[in-house]
Amino acid sequence: MAPAPSATAHAQQAQDDDVDHAIAAHLKRQVADQLAKIVERDPSMGQDERQQRGRALISEAVAIWATASAVESGRPVPPAAERRMAAAVFDLLFRAGRLQRYLDDDRIENIFVNGHDRVWVDYGEGQRVKVPPIAESEEDLRELLRDLARRSGSGERTLSTANPFLALQLEDGPRLQVISEVTPNGRTYVAIRRHRVRDVDLAGLVRLGSIDTTLATFLAALIRAKKNVMIVGTQGVGKTSLLRAMAREIPADERIGTLETEFELFLHELGVHEQIVPMAAREGNGERAGDRSAGEITVSDLIYPALRMSLRRMVVGEVRGPEVVPMLRVMTNGEGGSLCTLHAREPGMTFDRIAELYLEYGHGMTETLAYRQCANGLDFVVFVQMLDETGIGGRRHRFVSHVLEVTGMGENGRPATNTVFGPRPEAGEPRAVPLMHPSCLGDLMRVGLPAHLLDNPHGTWERPLDLKVRAM
């Protein structure tokens, strides 16, 4: 992987970028007005033609600006400067403005905007770098965000005093969350989360060091044996990437449904599965209809209609609320093989977190019922962990640390588990290695799992994880 650019490199990048962004913003508004009149005359115009018309208008506007600038300064505008100005105007009109260069950089994982002139980017290896401003003012930043909302098909959602929050999914999948108005000094705060690993399979996660070949073979067997699996961990550790990789093991002709808050799995775009029904929740328009927003569709709302689509498996991108109840009902009553993710800090917190969500669901839900449905519906819990040593000159390590088999109800009224894979601290290995055979080993052997792989106490890791600090 190429190293992340240094702060000096970003400063040089800003120095080399001689675009006057105030002029670019002015030209963008001018072209936008012209293009709006053209589209008004031909509302059936597609996006490709709009961009083609837009490029022509931008070229004309930039040429006029360059001529006027040359007359005023007595020096011609270099052709390269004209091209950079045209590109800046195009990005403002059709893309994400000055944010676009960071959205296009595959090494960047997060973008944090604490106002128009205070911007940082996080690289996957853990380096955080301050970068140049992305707008000339707070109002220019809010204009950019309103443009992004409109182009994303979320025109009914915008930033205003009445609506200080905005959540969007940008082109190619990054998630954007905005908070404005309720912040001090009129600043607008933006967090953008990018999925650096989009088209990934289990072999790819082996190459990234998240799992070894032994665990990859085991996880593939869980899919073939139609075991219900919940992937657990904190934010940003790689749960979605692992879910995406495991889902790719589902036979291509098997009918599956993906249910998400926003499309992040992208299974329907990868061309692997022939019978996939992708579904995403929808926010309401802000007006209230009873106890919810008018037009709102939640993941919970999607589950039961999805069952009528003759789906063999359900893949829920993230269980974060009431959808946990119908999801576990599907796992309990269905033929198996469903997948989902859940936020929890430790493997042992998984069932308590599910119980919390059950209690939030209401309607007679109890902790006891939650534990029983976990015991009856879940087959395996896969925990993903991140060790961040960037503060001491190291890097971020993301890996699977535990695989728990759920074996029914325990004597204490909670689900009983076997730790099939887990760390070996005594050997300096925090990653998941075989610890014991699962009770369902026969099911896995019937779909091709070589049982002897689970007898190697160190898996197929060549050496323990290279850490700067090891647990004592």
C-alpha positions in Angstrom: 0.0 0.0 0.0 1.3 3.5 -0.9 2.2 5.6 2.1 -0.2 8.4 3.1 0.9 11.9 1.9 2.5 14.0 4.5 1.2 17.3 5.8 4.0 18.9 3.8 2.8 17.2 0.6 -0.7 18.5 1.2 0.6 22.0 1.7 2.5 21.7 -1.6 -0.7 20.5 -3.2 -2.6 23.5 -2.0 0.3 25.8 -3.2 0.2 24.1 -6.7 -3.6 24.6 -6.9 -3.8 28.2 -8.1 -7.5 28.1 -8.7 -9.3 31.2 -7.3 -12.2 29.3 -5.6 -14.3 32.4 -5.1 -14.3 32.9 -8.9 -15.0 29.2 -9.4 -18.0 29.4 -7.1 -19.3 32.5 -9.0 -18.9 30.7 -12.4 -20.6 27.6 -11.0 -23.7 29.7 -10.0 -23.8 31.4 -13.4 -23.6 28.1 -15.3 -26.1 26.5 -12.9 -28.7 29.2 -13.7 -28.1 28.7 -17.4 -28.4 25.0 -17.2 -31.5 25.2 -15.1 -33.2 27.1 -17.9 -32.2 24.6 -20.5 -33.5 21.7 -18.3 -36.7 23.5 -17.7 -37.3 23.5 -21.5 -36.4 19.8 -21.7 -37.2 18.1 -18.3 -36.6 14.7 -19.8 -32.9 15.4 -20.3 -30.7 12.6 -18.8 -27.8 13.2 -16.5 -25.2 12.4 -19.2 -26.6 15.0 -21.5 -26.9 17.5 -18.6 -23.2 17.0 -17.9 -22.4 17.4 -21.6 -24.3 20.7 -21.8 -22.8 21.7 -18.5 -19.2 21.2 -19.8 -20.0 23.3 -22.9 -21.4 26.1 -20.7 -18.4 25.9 -18.3 -16.0 26.1 -21.2 -17.7 29.2 -22.5 -17.9 30.8 -19.0 -14.2 30.1 -18.3 -13.1 31.5 -21.7 -15.0 34.7 -21.0 -13.4 34.9 -17.5 -9.9 34.2 -18.9 -10.3 37.0 -21.5 -11.5 39.5 -18.9 -8.7 38.5 -16.6 -6.1 39.0 -19.3 -7.5 42.4 -20.2 -7.4 43.5 -16.5 -4.0 42.1 -15.7 -2.3 42.5 -19.0 -1.2 38.9 -18.9 -2.8 36.0 -20.6 -4.3 33.2 -18.5 -2.2 30.0 -19.1 -4.2 27.1 -20.8 -3.4 24.9 -17.8 -5.0 27.4 -15.4 -8.1 27.5 -17.6 -8.3 23.7 -17.4 -8.0 23.8 -13.7 -10.6 26.4 -13.4 -13.0 24.5 -15.6 -12.4 21.3 -13.6 -13.1 23.2 -10.3 -16.4 24.5 -11.7 -17.4 21.1 -13.0 -16.7 19.5 -9.6 -18.8 22.2 -7.9 -21.7 21.8 -10.3 -21.8 18.0 -10.7 -19.6 16.4 -8.0 -18.5 17.3 -4.5 -16.5 20.4 -5.1 -13.1 20.5 -3.3 -14.1 17.4 -1.3 -13.9 15.4 -4.5 -10.2 14.9 -4.5 -10.5 13.2 -1.1 -13.5 11.1 -2.1 -11.4 9.9 -5.1 -8.4 8.9 -2.9 -8.7 5.1 -2.1 -6.3 5.5 0.8 -8.7 7.9 2.7 -11.1 6.3 5.2 -12.7 9.3 6.9 -13.1 13.0 6.2 -13.8 15.4 9.1 -15.0 18.9 8.5 -15.2 21.2 11.6 -16.2 24.2 9.6 -15.2 25.2 6.0 -11.6 25.9 6.9 -10.8 23.2 9.4 -10.7 19.9 7.5 -8.9 16.6 8.3 -8.6 13.3 6.5 -7.9 9.9 8.0 -5.8 7.3 6.1 -6.5 3.6 6.5 -3.2 3.0 8.3 -4.1 5.6 10.9 -2.5 8.8 9.8 -4.6 12.0 10.3 -3.7 14.9 8.1 -5.0 18.5 8.1 -5.9 19.6 4.5 -6.7 22.9 2.9 -10.2 24.5 3.3 -13.0 23.0 1.2 -15.1 26.2 0.9 -14.6 29.9 1.0 -17.1 30.4 3.9 -19.6 28.6 6.0 -22.4 29.6 3.6 -20.4 28.2 0.7 -20.0 25.0 2.6 -23.7 24.8 3.3 -24.5 25.5 -0.4 -22.2 22.6 -1.4 -24.0 20.3 1.1 -27.4 21.4 -0.2 -26.3 20.7 -3.7 -25.1 17.2 -2.7 -28.5 16.5 -1.0 -30.3 17.6 -4.2 -28.2 15.5 -6.5 -28.4 12.4 -4.2 -32.2 12.4 -4.7 -32.8 13.8 -1.2 -34.1 17.1 -2.3 -36.7 17.1 0.4 -34.0 17.1 3.0 -31.8 20.2 3.3 -29.9 22.3 5.8 -31.8 25.1 7.6 -32.7 26.4 11.0 -35.6 24.0 11.1 -33.5 21.1 9.8 -30.0 21.2 11.3 -29.2 17.6 10.5 -28.5 16.0 7.2 -27.6 12.3 6.4 -26.8 11.3 2.8 -25.2 8.6 0.8 -22.9 10.0 -1.8 -22.1 8.6 -5.2 -20.2 5.3 -4.9 -21.3 4.8 -1.4 -19.6 7.1 1.2 -21.9 8.1 4.1 -22.1 11.8 5.0 -23.5 13.2 8.2 -24.0 16.9 8.8 -24.7 18.9 12.0 -25.4 22.6 11.7 -27.2 25.4 13.5 -26.9 23.8 16.9 -23.2 24.3 16.9 -21.2 27.3 18.1 -20.1 30.2 15.9 -22.3 29.1 13.1 -19.9 26.3 12.0 -21.1 23.3 10.1 -19.7 19.9 11.0 -19.4 17.1 8.5 -18.2 13.5 8.9 -17.8 11.3 5.8 -17.1 7.6 6.1 -15.7 5.9 3.0 -15.5 2.2 2.4 -12.0 1.6 1.3 -12.5 -2.2 0.8 -15.6 -2.5 -1.4 -15.1 -5.5 -3.8 -13.6 -7.9 -1.4 -13.8 -11.7 -0.7 -12.4 -13.9 2.0 -9.1 -14.4 0.1 -8.8 -10.6 0.0 -9.2 -10.3 3.8 -6.5 -12.9 4.1 -4.2 -10.7 2.1 -5.1 -7.7 4.3 -4.2 -9.7 7.4 -7.7 -9.7 8.9 -8.1 -13.5 8.9 -5.8 -16.4 8.0 -6.6 -19.2 5.5 -7.8 -21.5 8.3 -10.5 -19.0 9.4 -11.4 -18.1 5.8 -12.1 -21.8 5.1 -14.1 -22.0 8.3 -16.2 -18.9 7.6 -16.9 -20.1 4.0 -18.1 -23.4 5.5 -20.5 -21.5 7.8 -22.1 -20.0 4.7 -22.4 -23.3 2.8 -23.9 -25.0 5.9 -26.5 -22.2 6.2 -25.5 -21.1 9.7 -26.9 -17.8 11.0 -24.0 -15.5 11.7 -23.8 -12.1 13.5 -20.7 -10.1 12.9 -20.0 -7.8 15.9 -17.5 -5.0 16.7 -17.2 -1.3 17.2 -17.5 1.3 14.5 -14.9 1.3 11.8 -13.3 -2.1 12.5 -14.3 -3.8 9.3 -17.7 -5.5 10.1 -19.2 -4.5 6.7 -16.2 -5.6 4.8 -16.3 -9.0 6.5 -20.1 -9.3 5.9 -19.6 -8.5 2.3 -16.8 -11.0 1.9 -18.8 -13.8 3.6 -21.9 -13.0 1.6 -19.9 -13.6 -1.6 -19.7 -17.2 -0.6 -23.5 -17.6 -1.0 -24.1 -19.6 -4.2 -24.6 -17.2 -7.2 -28.1 -18.6 -8.1 -29.5 -18.6 -4.5 -32.2 -16.0 -3.9 -31.1 -13.5 -1.2 -32.2 -10.1 0.0 -30.1 -7.3 1.4 -31.6 -4.9 3.9 -29.7 -1.8 4.8 -30.2 1.7 6.3 -28.1 3.0 3.3 -26.6 0.9 0.5 -23.2 -0.1 1.8 -22.8 -3.8 0.9 -23.1 -3.2 -2.9 -23.7 -6.9 -3.4 -26.2 -6.0 -6.1 -23.5 -4.1 -8.0 -20.7 -6.7 -7.9 -22.2 -9.1 -10.5 -21.7 -12.1 -8.3 -25.3 -13.0 -7.4 -28.0 -13.5 -10.0 -31.0 -13.5 -7.6 -30.5 -10.6 -5.3 -33.2 -8.2 -4.0 -31.5 -5.1 -2.6 -33.6 -2.9 -0.2 -32.7 0.3 1.7 -34.6 2.2 4.3 -36.0 5.6 3.6 -36.1 8.7 5.8 -39.4 10.6 6.1 -40.0 14.1 4.7 -40.0 15.7 8.2 -43.8 15.8 8.6 -45.3 13.7 11.3 -47.8 10.9 10.7 -48.7 9.5 14.1 -45.5 8.5 16.0 -43.2 8.6 12.9 -42.2 10.8 10.0 -44.4 10.7 6.9 -42.9 8.5 4.2 -40.4 6.8 6.5 -39.5 3.2 5.8 -37.3 1.4 8.4 -35.3 -1.8 8.1 -37.9 -3.3 10.3 -40.6 -2.4 7.8 -38.6 -4.1 5.0 -38.2 -7.5 6.7 -41.7 -8.9 6.5 -42.3 -7.8 2.8 -38.9 -9.3 2.0 -40.0 -12.6 3.3 -42.8 -12.7 0.7 -40.1 -12.4 -2.1 -39.2 -16.1 -1.7 -35.8 -15.3 -0.4 -33.6 -18.1 0.9 -31.4 -15.8 3.0 -31.6 -12.4 4.6 -28.5 -10.1 4.9 -29.0 -7.1 7.1 -26.2 -4.6 6.8 -26.5 -3.4 10.4 -28.8 -4.2 13.2 -29.1 -1.0 15.3 -32.7 -0.8 16.5 -36.0 -2.5 16.5 -35.2 -4.6 13.5 -33.3 -7.0 15.7 -36.6 -8.5 16.8 -37.9 -9.5 13.3 -34.3 -10.4 12.3 -33.9 -12.9 15.1 -37.4 -14.2 14.3 -36.3 -14.8 10.7 -33.2 -16.6 12.0 -35.3 -18.7 14.4 -38.0 -19.7 12.0 -36.2 -19.6 8.6 -34.1 -22.2 6.9 -30.8 -20.6 8.0 -27.9 -18.8 6.4 -28.8 -15.2 7.4 -26.2 -12.6 8.2 -26.1 -9.3 10.0 -23.8 -7.0 11.9 -24.2 -5.4 15.4 -22.2 -2.8 17.4 -20.7 -4.0 20.7 -17.4 -3.4 22.4 -16.6 -7.0 23.5 -17.7 -10.4 22.3 -19.4 -11.1 25.7 -21.5 -8.0 25.4 -23.3 -9.2 22.3 -26.3 -10.8 24.0 -26.7 -7.9 26.4 -26.7 -5.4 23.5 -29.4 -7.5 21.7 -31.4 -7.5 25.0 -31.2 -3.7 25.2 -32.6 -3.4 21.7 -35.4 -5.9 22.5 -36.4 -3.7 25.5 -36.4 -0.6 23.3 -38.8 -2.4 20.9 -41.5 -2.5 23.6 -44.7 -4.6 23.1 -44.0 -7.0 25.9 -40.4 -7.7 25.0 -38.2 -9.0 27.8 -34.6 -9.8 28.4 -35.5 -13.4 28.9 -37.2 -13.5 25.4 -34.2 -11.8 23.8 -31.8 -14.4 25.3 -34.0 -17.3 24.2 -34.3 -16.0 20.6 -30.5 -15.5 20.5 -30.1 -19.1 21.7 -32.6 -20.4 19.2 -31.7 -18.2 16.2 -28.0 -17.5 16.2 -25.5 -20.1 15.4 -22.2 -18.1 15.4 -21.0 -14.7 16.6 -17.8 -13.4 14.8 -16.1 -10.5 16.6 -13.9 -8.0 14.7 -11.4 -5.9 16.6 -9.1 -3.0 15.9 -5.8 -2.3 17.8 -4.7 1.2 17.2 -1.1 1.9 17.8 -0.8 5.1 15.7 -0.4 7.1 18.9 3.0 5.4 19.5 4.2 5.4 15.9 2.5 2.1 14.9 -0.5 1.4 12.7 -4.1 0.2 13.0 -4.6 -3.5 13.0 -8.0 -4.8 12.1 -8.7 -8.5 12.5 -11.2 -11.2 13.7 -10.4 -12.0 17.3 -13.2 -14.4 18.3 -15.6 -16.8 16.8 -18.3 -18.0 19.3 -20.6 -20.9 18.6 -24.0 -20.4 20.2 -25.1 -23.8 21.6 -28.5 -23.1 23.1 -29.6 -21.8 26.5 -27.1 -22.0 29.4 -27.8 -22.8 33.0 -27.8 -19.1 33.9 -30.6 -18.2 31.6 -28.2 -16.7 29.0 -27.1 -18.2 25.7 -24.3 -20.8 26.1 -21.3 -20.4 23.8 -18.1 -22.3 22.7 -15.1 -20.2 21.8 -14.1 -22.0 18.6 -11.6 -19.4 17.5 -9.9 -16.9 19.8 -6.6 -15.2 20.7 -3.7 -16.9 22.4 -2.2 -14.2 24.7 0.4 -16.6 26.0 1.8 -16.9 22.5 1.5 -13.1 21.8 -1.3 -13.7 19.3 -4.4 -11.5 19.6 -5.9 -12.7 16.3 -8.4 -15.6 16.1 -6.8 -19.1 16.0 -8.4 -22.5 16.5 -9.2 -23.2 20.2 -11.7 -26.1 19.9 -14.0 -28.0 17.6 -17.5 -26.7 17.3 -20.4 -28.9 18.3 -21.8 -28.7 14.8 -18.5 -29.9 13.2 -20.4 -32.7 11.4 -22.6 -30.1 9.6 -19.5 -28.2 8.5 -17.6 -31.4 7.4 -20.6 -32.3 5.2 -20.1 -29.1 3.2 -16.4 -29.7 2.8 -14.6 -28.3 5.9 -11.4 -30.4 6.6 -11.7 -30.9 10.3 -7.9 -31.3 10.7 -7.5 -27.5 10.0 -8.9 -26.9 13.5 -6.2 -28.9 15.2 -3.4 -26.4 14.5 -3.3 -24.1 17.6 -1.7 -21.3 15.6 -3.8 -21.5 12.5 -1.9 -20.6 9.4 -0.4 -17.4 10.6 3.4 -17.3 9.9 4.1 -15.4 13.1 2.3 -13.5 15.8 0.9 -10.1 15.0 3.6 -7.5 15.0 2.6 -5.1 17.8 4.5 -2.4 19.6 2.7 -3.2 22.9 1.7 -6.8 23.9 -0.6 -7.7 26.7 1.2 -8.8 29.8 
